[in-house]
Every structure is written in C-alpha cells, then in structure tokens.
Amino acid sequence: MGHQATVGDNTYRFADLRELLACASPERSGDQLAGIAAQSAQQRVAAREALADLPLKVFLQEALVPYEADEVTRLIVDGHDAAAFAPVSHLTVGGLRDWLLSDAATPGVLAALAPGLTPEMAAAVSKLMRNQDLMLVAARCRVVTRLRSTIGLPGHLAVRLQPNHPTDDAAGIAASILDGLMYGAGDAVIGVNPVADSVPALVRLLHLLDTVIDRHAIPTQSCVLTHVTNTLQAMEQGAPVDLVFQSIAGTEAANRSFGIGLGLLDEAHAAVRALARGGPDANLMYFETGQGSALSANAHHGVDQQTLEARAYAVARRYQPLLVNTVVGFIGPEYLYDGKQILRAGLEDHFCGKLLGLPMGCDICYTNHAQADSDDMDNLLVLLAASGLNFIMGVPGADDVMLNYQSTSFHDALFVRKLLGLKRAPEFEAWLQRMGITDAQGALLPAPMRPALAFEQLLEGGRS
C-alpha cells in the first residue's frame, strides 16, 4: 500500500510502510548507510505528515518483515492483545501522539495499554515526537521488577556495577566491586562482561560474584554477561546463576547471527526459573539491545534501525526480564554518528521500551571514534534520569578497560541522584546504611579506616 504527502509544491510518494517509516526517522547515519534514509528535510517532513494520518490498524495488516519468514514478526502478531489495543484502535499515529501527551494517559492506563501496542506502533509514534514528548510519556510509564532488589520505583534510579577486567583477574574484579559498593553502586546488578568464553572460567566468575553477595548479605543479584548457551552449561554444572543474559535484536536473522532463537531463550528461561533462586514472581532475565545491530548483521530487511530496535523489545517482553538496556552508542558512528544522534536514540529507545512495558535502562556510552564526548553523555544522563530511567551503568572512572568504550561512572550516579533527588533500590539503600556506607538520607559517609567490606574477603571469594 502506497503513501503520499505534499510539502510546498512537491508531492512525495512512499512505496510501502517500510519506506514511510524509514523516511520519517530523524537523521541517522545507520539508515544512510543502509540507503533507506530520507533524501532531504522536505521528504522527511512529508513522511511524517503521511505517517501522522496513518491509522494504527494498518500495523496489524502490513508486516514490515514477512510473517512466514520471521519468528519475531510471528511473536508480535500472534501475541497482540486486541482487548488492550481497543481503547486506541480508532486512532491514527498522530492521534496516538496527542493522546499519549494528554492527561488521559496516566501510569495505570499506559500499563494496561502496553500489551496492545506493537513495536512498530511505538516506533512510528516516536518519530512524530520531540525530545520533550518522549521524556514526558516515558516518565509516566512505570515498570517495576524484582529479584533481591526492587527496580523501577518512581523517584529511584539503580546502577549496574560493571567491574570488567581485561584478563578476568579475580583481584581486579574484586577491587572494582569494592570500589563500586563503597560509592553506593550495584543495586540493579553486579554484572561482569567476561573476556573468556570457557565455561570453567565463567563458573569461577559466577562463584566469585555469588560469594561476595552471600558473604555480605547484599540485596542485589549477579550476572556474567556471556552467551546464553554458556550460561546453560554453567547451570548444568551447578553454578549459582541469578540472571540469564543475552544480546537480542529485532529480526530472526539478526538473532541467528547472535546464535540464538526464541526456542533457545525459552529453554534458558525455564532453566533459570527451575533454579528457584528468586521467589515465584521473580524476574530472571537480562537483555541488551542497540540500534544498528540488525544492519551490522545484514539482517535488516530494509527496515530502519530504530523500528528494528523496538522490535527487539517484543523479544524481551516475552520473558518478563528484570533488566533491559540499550547500549546506545556502543556500535559506533556508522550507526549513530555523533552526540546528537546518540542522545535522540537513547530517548527513543527508553520511550519505546517503557511504552511496551519493559524495565528500561541505558548504557549511556560512546566509542572514541564517534563525534561525541563526555558532555554529550552528561546531557543524555540527565534527560533519561528525568524521564524515569530504571538504571544506568557504573564503570570505574567511566572508562571500560576491557570493552574499550566510555560509559557512566559511580560518580555520575551520585551526581544525577543528587541533582534530581533520586534514590537507590530501597533494599539496597537500607543495606548501605547498615554497613555504614551512607547515612539515612542516602549520602555517602566518610570512608572508615577499616571498612566492613574488606578487600581480602572479597578476593577470597574469587579463590574459593
């Protein structure tokens, strides 16, 4: 089905829904690389005008990636909740934008709507919104998850303590964990990206993290961010797995390039639930995403990268995860060229994920060859935190020495919490007070001469 709109003296025609969505996207180097971006600002405006007049029901009739060839499309179509969609089923994309910005879109109403929206609808409406629109609606979407800590409560911002080390050295990882805990970070998860893929090395890391958490009764969870097949093998060997991690994308072919499919994720979800390390309603999965992953795998089907990112969220919400985060600037300037594009993508991803009912965090980051710097990341950090972001990364010095990219630091979390009056997860906040790390208001206390969290004790966990 074709679409068209007139801007000035020119009428622009769009062959199908894929072309319309791609041309309506804000300028993005990844879409330009794919050859699907708007050729001019006028064409982009025309695409947005045509998109604004498009009935939402069209997204239930026209698949961007063929149903027969893609299990993510089948998941979206077969899992659509018609009853939840009914209150907005009469609207156009532009009408949905207006409704989302109205007082009728309360947190409870938005939560009930989430199963009725497809990722393509969320992506489409985001293309019509200013940054402030994305922020206002995302702030109303409250998604709360729990394992040992409660994440996503209004007025709270959690931190993933990310103690990566270039050789997976236990002493180096333990030192970074201690550093993070003394700065009050770690309420979302203590999560290590390992260098090694060997299962015995992963098992050792899992035992190190579990020993630290258990010995000090820390109300948080651990994760080794390895491939899901490695985690399955680790669980078979009796390793203490709290969360199953996997990077995911928005098409079956892109997920296949990651070595995964829905069947494998189903198996892993069942296996971690069988361990019963959380209560019956605990959230036990952790997913990471990022705009451009499908294009980098040549698995984008001519669909723009932001819409494909939203489709990855359909995969994530199938498993009711504890954590989902977009690693927004990690893939590089080929996909998000500069600080402006990274900032916009972060706000889009957070908005779409929250609107679809996911507990969204963001790795606010960039690579050193991107046209971005720490000031750009400061801006995005404040905007996302004001928008109700569930969690950020906490990396020593904001410089990941293993993955070689720039992220957010323990100090950044202290800054934004102080600026906006945000709290840590309540269970973790209470633990920090008991350990003498913070006062009753959550402010850091002066470091004692002999802290209760002894480095030698943390390191001992890595050797046992």
C-alpha positions as CSV (number, residue, x, y, z in Angstrom):
1,M,0.0,0.0,0.0
2,G,1.5,3.3,-1.0
3,H,1.5,6.6,1.0
4,Q,2.0,10.2,0.0
5,A,2.1,13.7,1.3
6,T,2.6,17.2,-0.3
7,V,5.1,19.7,1.1
8,G,5.2,23.0,-0.7
9,D,5.0,22.3,-4.4
10,N,6.2,18.8,-4.2
11,T,4.3,15.6,-3.6
12,Y,6.3,12.7,-2.1
13,R,5.3,9.1,-2.5
14,F,6.4,6.2,-0.3
15,A,6.0,2.7,-1.8
16,D,5.2,0.9,1.4
17,L,5.2,1.1,5.2
18,R,8.9,0.3,5.5
19,E,9.9,3.3,3.3
20,L,7.5,5.6,5.1
21,L,8.9,4.7,8.5
22,A,12.5,5.0,7.3
23,C,12.0,8.4,5.7
24,A,10.1,9.7,8.8
25,S,13.1,8.8,11.1
26,P,15.3,11.6,12.4
27,E,18.6,11.8,10.6
28,R,20.7,8.7,11.4
29,S,24.0,7.5,9.9
30,G,22.9,3.9,10.0
31,D,19.9,4.5,7.9
32,Q,22.0,6.5,5.5
33,L,24.5,3.6,5.3
34,A,21.6,1.2,4.5
35,G,20.4,3.6,1.7
36,I,16.9,4.0,3.2
37,A,17.0,7.4,4.9
38,A,15.1,10.5,3.7
39,Q,17.0,12.3,0.9
40,S,16.0,15.8,2.2
41,A,14.5,17.6,5.1
42,Q,11.4,18.1,2.9
43,Q,11.0,14.4,2.2
44,R,11.3,13.7,6.0
45,V,8.6,16.2,6.8
46,A,6.3,14.7,4.1
47,A,6.9,11.2,5.5
48,R,5.9,12.4,9.0
49,E,2.8,14.1,7.6
50,A,1.7,10.9,5.9
51,L,2.7,8.8,9.0
52,A,0.6,11.1,11.3
53,D,-2.5,10.4,9.2
54,L,-1.9,6.6,9.1
55,P,-4.5,4.5,11.1
56,L,-2.9,2.4,13.8
57,K,-4.8,-0.6,12.5
58,V,-2.6,-0.6,9.4
59,F,0.3,-2.0,11.5
60,L,-1.8,-5.1,12.2
61,Q,-2.4,-5.6,8.4
62,E,1.0,-4.8,6.9
63,A,4.1,-6.6,8.2
64,L,7.4,-4.9,7.8
65,V,9.2,-8.3,7.9
66,P,7.2,-11.2,6.4
67,Y,5.3,-13.3,8.9
68,E,6.2,-16.5,7.2
69,A,9.9,-15.8,7.2
70,D,10.5,-14.2,10.6
71,E,9.7,-15.6,14.1
72,V,9.9,-12.1,15.7
73,T,7.1,-11.0,13.4
74,R,5.1,-14.1,14.3
75,L,5.7,-13.3,18.0
76,I,4.4,-9.7,17.6
77,V,1.3,-10.7,15.5
78,D,0.4,-13.8,17.5
79,G,0.9,-12.1,20.8
80,H,-1.0,-9.0,20.1
81,D,-3.6,-8.2,22.8
82,A,-6.7,-6.9,20.9
83,A,-8.6,-6.1,24.1
84,A,-5.7,-3.9,25.4
85,F,-5.5,-2.2,22.0
86,A,-9.2,-1.4,21.8
87,P,-9.1,2.0,23.6
88,V,-6.8,3.4,21.0
89,S,-7.7,1.2,18.0
90,H,-9.6,4.1,16.3
91,L,-6.6,6.5,16.4
92,T,-4.1,7.4,13.8
93,V,-0.4,7.6,14.6
94,G,-0.7,11.3,15.1
95,G,-3.8,10.8,17.2
96,L,-1.9,8.4,19.4
97,R,0.8,11.0,19.9
98,D,-1.8,13.6,21.0
99,W,-3.5,11.1,23.3
100,L,-0.2,10.0,24.9
101,L,0.6,13.6,25.7
102,S,-2.9,14.2,27.2
103,D,-3.9,13.9,30.9
104,A,-5.8,10.8,30.0
105,A,-2.6,8.8,29.6
106,T,-2.0,8.1,33.3
107,P,0.5,5.5,34.5
108,G,-2.2,2.9,35.1
109,V,-3.8,3.5,31.7
110,L,-0.4,3.2,30.0
111,A,0.4,0.0,31.8
112,A,-2.9,-1.5,30.6
113,L,-2.2,-0.4,27.1
114,A,1.3,-1.8,26.7
115,P,0.2,-5.4,25.5
116,G,-2.0,-3.8,22.9
117,L,0.7,-1.9,21.2
118,T,3.1,-3.4,18.6
119,P,6.7,-2.3,18.5
120,E,6.1,-0.8,15.1
121,M,3.3,1.4,16.5
122,A,5.6,2.6,19.3
123,A,8.4,3.3,16.8
124,A,6.0,5.1,14.5
125,V,4.7,7.5,17.1
126,S,8.2,8.2,18.4
127,K,9.1,9.6,15.0
128,L,6.5,12.3,15.4
129,M,7.6,13.4,18.9
130,R,10.1,16.0,20.1
131,N,12.6,15.0,22.7
132,Q,10.4,16.6,25.4
133,D,7.5,14.5,24.3
134,L,9.5,11.3,24.5
135,M,10.6,12.3,28.0
136,L,7.1,13.2,29.3
137,V,5.5,10.0,28.2
138,A,8.3,7.8,29.3
139,A,8.2,9.3,32.8
140,R,4.6,8.2,33.1
141,C,5.4,4.6,32.2
142,R,6.4,2.8,35.4
143,V,7.7,-0.7,35.1
144,V,8.8,-2.3,38.4
145,T,10.8,-5.5,38.6
146,R,12.2,-7.5,41.5
147,L,14.7,-10.2,42.4
148,R,16.6,-9.4,45.6
149,S,16.2,-5.7,45.0
150,T,13.2,-3.7,43.6
151,I,14.0,-1.7,40.5
152,G,11.9,0.9,38.7
153,L,10.0,2.5,41.6
154,P,9.1,6.2,41.0
155,G,11.8,8.5,42.2
156,H,14.5,5.8,42.1
157,L,17.5,5.1,39.8
158,A,19.5,1.9,40.1
159,V,23.1,1.2,38.9
160,R,24.6,-1.8,37.4
161,L,28.0,-2.2,38.9
162,Q,30.2,-3.2,35.9
163,P,33.6,-4.4,37.3
164,N,35.1,-5.6,34.0
165,H,38.8,-6.6,33.7
166,P,40.9,-7.2,30.6
167,T,42.1,-10.6,31.8
168,D,39.2,-11.6,34.1
169,D,41.6,-11.3,37.0
170,A,39.8,-12.0,40.3
171,A,41.7,-9.4,42.3
172,G,41.0,-6.7,39.7
173,I,37.3,-7.6,39.5
174,A,37.1,-7.7,43.4
175,A,38.8,-4.3,43.6
176,S,36.2,-2.8,41.2
177,I,33.3,-4.4,43.1
178,L,34.6,-2.9,46.4
179,D,35.1,0.5,44.7
180,G,31.5,0.4,43.4
181,L,29.9,-0.7,46.6
182,M,31.8,2.0,48.6
183,Y,30.3,4.5,46.2
184,G,26.8,3.1,46.7
185,A,26.5,1.4,43.3
186,G,25.2,-2.1,42.5
187,D,21.5,-2.1,43.3
188,A,20.5,-3.2,39.8
189,V,23.1,-6.0,39.4
190,I,26.7,-6.7,39.7
191,G,27.4,-7.7,36.1
192,V,30.7,-8.7,34.5
193,N,31.4,-8.9,30.8
194,P,33.9,-11.7,30.7
195,V,36.9,-11.9,28.4
196,A,37.0,-15.7,28.3
197,D,34.2,-17.8,26.8
198,S,35.3,-21.0,28.5
199,V,32.7,-22.4,30.8
200,P,35.1,-23.2,33.7
201,A,36.2,-19.5,33.7
202,L,32.6,-18.4,33.7
203,V,31.7,-20.7,36.5
204,R,34.6,-19.2,38.6
205,L,33.3,-15.7,38.0
206,L,29.8,-16.7,38.9
207,H,31.1,-18.2,42.2
208,L,33.1,-15.1,42.9
209,L,30.1,-12.8,42.5
210,D,27.8,-15.1,44.5
211,T,30.3,-15.4,47.3
212,V,30.6,-11.6,47.6
213,I,26.8,-11.2,47.6
214,D,26.2,-14.0,50.0
215,R,29.0,-13.2,52.5
216,H,27.9,-9.6,52.9
217,A,24.2,-10.3,52.5
218,I,24.0,-7.7,49.7
219,P,20.4,-7.3,48.4
220,T,21.3,-7.4,44.8
221,Q,21.9,-10.0,42.0
222,S,24.8,-11.1,39.9
223,C,25.2,-11.8,36.2
224,V,28.1,-12.9,33.9
225,L,27.2,-11.4,30.6
226,T,28.1,-14.4,28.4
227,H,26.3,-16.2,25.6
228,V,23.1,-17.9,26.7
229,T,24.5,-21.3,25.7
230,N,27.4,-20.8,28.1
231,T,25.0,-19.9,30.9
232,L,23.0,-23.1,30.2
233,Q,26.2,-25.2,30.5
234,A,27.1,-23.3,33.7
235,M,23.7,-24.0,35.2
236,E,24.1,-27.7,34.3
237,Q,27.3,-27.7,36.3
238,G,25.6,-26.3,39.4
239,A,26.8,-22.7,39.0
240,P,24.9,-20.0,41.0
241,V,23.1,-18.2,38.2
242,D,20.8,-15.3,39.2
243,L,20.1,-13.9,35.8
244,V,20.4,-15.2,32.3
245,F,21.9,-12.6,29.9
246,Q,21.6,-12.3,26.2
247,S,22.0,-9.6,23.5
248,I,18.9,-9.6,21.3
249,A,17.8,-8.0,18.0
250,G,14.6,-7.2,16.1
251,T,14.6,-9.9,13.4
252,E,15.0,-13.6,13.3
253,A,18.1,-13.3,11.0
254,A,19.8,-10.8,13.3
255,N,19.2,-13.1,16.3
256,R,20.5,-16.0,14.3
257,S,23.7,-14.0,13.8
258,F,23.9,-13.9,17.6
259,G,23.5,-17.6,17.7
260,I,20.0,-17.5,19.3
261,G,16.3,-18.0,18.6
262,L,13.2,-17.9,20.7
263,G,13.4,-21.6,21.4
264,L,16.8,-21.3,23.0
265,L,15.7,-18.3,25.1
266,D,12.6,-20.3,26.2
267,E,14.9,-23.1,27.3
268,A,17.2,-20.8,29.2
269,H,14.3,-19.0,30.9
270,A,12.8,-22.3,32.0
271,A,16.2,-23.5,33.3
272,V,16.9,-20.4,35.4
273,R,13.4,-20.5,36.8
274,A,13.9,-24.1,37.8
275,L,16.9,-23.0,40.0
276,A,14.4,-21.1,42.2
277,R,17.0,-18.6,43.3
278,G,14.2,-15.9,43.5
279,G,10.6,-16.1,44.5
280,P,7.8,-17.4,42.3
281,D,7.3,-13.9,40.7
282,A,11.0,-13.0,40.4
283,N,12.3,-11.5,37.1
284,L,15.2,-13.6,35.9
285,M,16.4,-12.4,32.5
286,Y,18.7,-9.6,31.4
287,F,18.7,-8.3,27.8
288,E,20.8,-5.8,26.0
289,T,20.0,-4.2,22.7
290,G,21.2,-1.4,20.5
291,Q,20.2,0.5,17.3
292,G,22.1,-0.8,14.3
293,S,22.6,-4.5,15.3
294,A,20.4,-5.9,12.6
295,L,22.1,-3.7,9.9
296,S,25.5,-4.8,11.1
297,A,24.4,-8.4,10.6
298,N,22.9,-7.6,7.1
299,A,19.6,-8.7,8.6
300,H,17.5,-5.5,8.5
301,H,15.1,-6.3,5.6
302,G,15.1,-2.7,4.5
303,V,13.6,-1.5,7.8
304,D,15.1,1.5,9.7
305,Q,17.2,0.8,12.7
306,Q,15.0,2.5,15.2
307,T,12.0,0.4,14.3
308,L,14.1,-2.8,14.4
309,E,15.3,-1.8,17.9
310,A,11.7,-1.5,19.0
311,R,11.0,-5.0,17.6
312,A,13.8,-6.4,19.8
313,Y,11.7,-5.2,22.8
314,A,9.0,-7.7,21.7
315,V,11.5,-10.5,22.2
316,A,12.5,-9.1,25.6
317,R,9.0,-8.7,27.0
318,R,8.1,-12.3,26.2
319,Y,10.3,-13.2,29.2
320,Q,9.4,-10.5,31.8
321,P,13.0,-9.6,32.4
322,L,14.5,-7.9,35.4
323,L,16.6,-5.6,33.3
324,V,16.7,-4.4,29.7
325,N,19.1,-1.8,28.5
326,T,20.0,-0.2,25.2
327,V,23.8,0.1,24.8
328,V,23.1,3.2,22.9
329,G,26.4,4.4,21.5
330,F,28.4,1.2,21.6
331,I,28.2,0.0,18.0
332,G,29.8,3.2,16.6
333,P,29.4,6.2,14.4
334,E,28.5,4.1,11.4
335,Y,25.1,3.8,13.1
336,L,24.8,6.8,15.4
337,Y,27.3,9.4,14.1
338,D,27.5,12.0,16.8
339,G,26.3,13.1,20.3
340,K,23.1,14.5,18.9
341,Q,22.2,11.2,17.2
342,I,23.2,9.2,20.3
343,L,21.1,11.4,22.6
344,R,18.0,11.2,20.4
345,A,18.4,7.4,20.0
346,G,18.6,7.0,23.8
347,L,15.4,8.9,24.4
348,E,13.7,7.0,21.6
349,D,14.7,3.6,23.0
350,H,13.7,4.4,26.5
351,F,10.3,5.7,25.4
352,C,9.6,2.7,23.1
353,G,10.7,0.2,25.7
354,K,8.7,1.7,28.5
355,L,5.6,2.2,26.4
356,L,5.8,-1.5,25.5
357,G,6.0,-2.4,29.2
358,L,9.8,-3.1,29.7
359,P,12.1,-2.1,32.6
360,M,14.4,0.0,30.5
361,G,17.9,1.1,31.4
362,C,20.6,2.6,29.2
363,D,24.3,2.2,28.9
364,I,24.9,5.9,28.2
365,C,28.1,5.5,26.1
366,Y,30.1,6.2,23.1
367,T,33.2,4.9,21.3
368,N,36.3,7.0,20.9
369,H,35.9,7.3,17.1
370,A,32.4,8.8,17.4
371,Q,31.8,12.6,17.2
372,A,30.8,12.6,20.9
373,D,32.3,13.3,24.3
374,S,31.5,13.2,28.0
375,D,29.5,16.4,27.9
376,D,27.1,14.7,25.4
377,M,26.8,11.8,27.8
378,D,26.1,14.2,30.7
379,N,23.2,15.7,28.8
380,L,21.7,12.3,28.0
381,L,22.2,11.1,31.6
382,V,20.2,14.0,33.0
383,L,17.5,13.7,30.3
384,L,17.0,10.0,30.8
385,A,17.1,10.2,34.6
386,A,14.4,12.9,34.4
387,S,12.4,10.6,32.2
388,G,12.2,7.8,34.7
389,L,15.0,5.6,33.5
390,N,15.3,2.4,35.6
391,F,19.1,2.0,35.7
392,I,22.4,3.1,34.3
393,M,25.9,1.6,34.2
394,G,28.5,2.2,36.9
395,V,32.0,1.7,35.4
396,P,35.2,2.7,37.4
397,G,36.2,6.1,36.0
398,A,33.5,5.7,33.2
399,D,36.3,4.0,31.2
400,D,35.7,0.3,30.5
401,V,39.2,-1.1,30.3
402,M,38.0,-4.4,28.8
403,L,35.4,-3.3,26.2
404,N,37.3,-0.1,25.4
405,Y,34.4,2.4,25.4
406,Q,33.2,5.3,27.5
407,S,30.2,4.8,29.8
408,T,29.0,6.3,33.1
409,S,30.8,6.2,36.4
410,F,29.9,5.6,40.0
411,H,30.4,9.4,40.4
412,D,27.9,10.1,37.6
413,A,25.3,8.2,39.5
414,L,26.0,10.2,42.6
415,F,25.7,13.4,40.6
416,V,22.4,12.7,39.0
417,R,20.8,11.3,42.1
418,K,21.8,14.5,44.0
419,L,20.7,16.7,41.1
420,L,17.2,15.1,40.8
421,G,16.6,13.7,44.3
422,L,16.6,10.1,43.1
423,K,17.0,7.1,45.5
424,R,18.6,3.7,45.2
425,A,16.6,0.5,45.4
426,P,15.1,0.5,48.9
427,E,16.5,-2.8,50.0
428,F,20.0,-1.8,48.8
429,E,19.7,1.6,50.4
430,A,18.9,0.0,53.8
431,W,21.9,-2.3,53.4
432,L,24.2,0.6,52.7
433,Q,23.1,2.3,55.9
434,R,23.6,-0.9,57.9
435,M,27.1,-1.1,56.5
436,G,27.9,2.5,57.4
437,I,28.4,3.5,53.8
438,T,25.6,6.0,53.6
439,D,23.6,8.0,56.1
440,A,19.8,7.9,56.5
441,Q,19.4,10.3,53.5
442,G,21.5,8.1,51.2
443,A,24.5,10.4,51.2
444,L,28.0,8.8,51.3
445,L,29.7,8.8,54.7
446,P,33.4,9.3,55.1
447,A,35.3,6.0,54.4
448,P,36.2,4.2,57.6
449,M,39.8,3.2,58.2
450,R,38.8,-0.5,58.2
451,P,35.6,-0.8,56.1
452,A,33.2,-3.6,56.8
453,L,33.7,-4.6,53.2
454,A,37.2,-5.9,53.4
455,F,39.1,-6.3,50.1
456,E,40.7,-9.5,51.3
457,Q,37.3,-11.0,52.0
458,L,36.1,-10.1,48.5
459,L,39.2,-11.6,46.9
460,E,38.9,-14.7,48.9
461,G,35.5,-15.4,47.2
462,G,37.3,-15.5,43.9
463,R,39.8,-18.1,45.1
464,S,37.3,-20.4,46.8
